[in-house]
Amino acid sequence: GDSVTQMEGPVTLSEEAFLTINCTYTATGYPSLFWYVQYPGEGLQLLLKATKADDKGSNKGFEATYRKETTSFHLEKGSVQVSDSAVYFCALRWAGSYQLTFGKGTKLSVIP
Amino acid sequence: DGGITQSPKYLFRKEGQNVTLSCEQNLNHDAMYWYRQDPGQGLRLIYYSQIVNDFQKGDIAEGYSVSREKKESFPLTVTSAQKNPTAFYLCASSYRGETNEKLFFGSGTQLSVL
């Protein structure tokens, strides 16, 4: 079945460091891909998405490119801030389906 | 303001007790979902509903029940058959016809067993 694999956390970075959180998926076909962010004690919020190959999603300085060759959707940010500390989830969803398949999440801590 | 409201924020269950988690949305969304979040496990789908009076089991429906009598409401009951109910429960909703669009999540309910 479909699955999403994220890099193990937690990830600890200093402020202004470069961030990469890896995400790969296993699926037959080309689903839509998403990154969600969860701040402490809250629900998830959509961070960015890409619906077809080579699309780049971007928001709040974060970017991710849909790479069908490597079935990946890695999340990147050039300069993280303390306020970026959260858990990040990669997810996929098929057109015509109402279900999201989530990765296990990667906790990011940014220290001043 | 439109959004999803989950209540209560914290809930405690005794052995053998059924408890119900509330989820209300005023976004006029057709589809609603319940997810369970455990540390290191990510989110797992319990139940979802695409329209009123209809719902489907997700990956881990055993020990849970739902109803969808109104478009705005999708309560989740954690029954005594659920032997390991301690988790963070998240409700979400989306437009029915836009499956490439985002889910809107509530702020969650932390359920613990006494």
Interface residues (C-beta under 8 A of the other chain):
Chain A: S32 F34 G41 E42 G43 L44 Q45 L46 K49 T51 F89 R93 W94 A95 G96 S97 Y98 Q99 L100 F102 G103 K104 G105
Chain B: I4 Q6 A31 Y33 G40 Q41 G42 L43 R44 L45 Y48 Q50 G58 L90 C91 A92 S94 R96 T99 N100 K102 L103 F105 G106 S107 G108
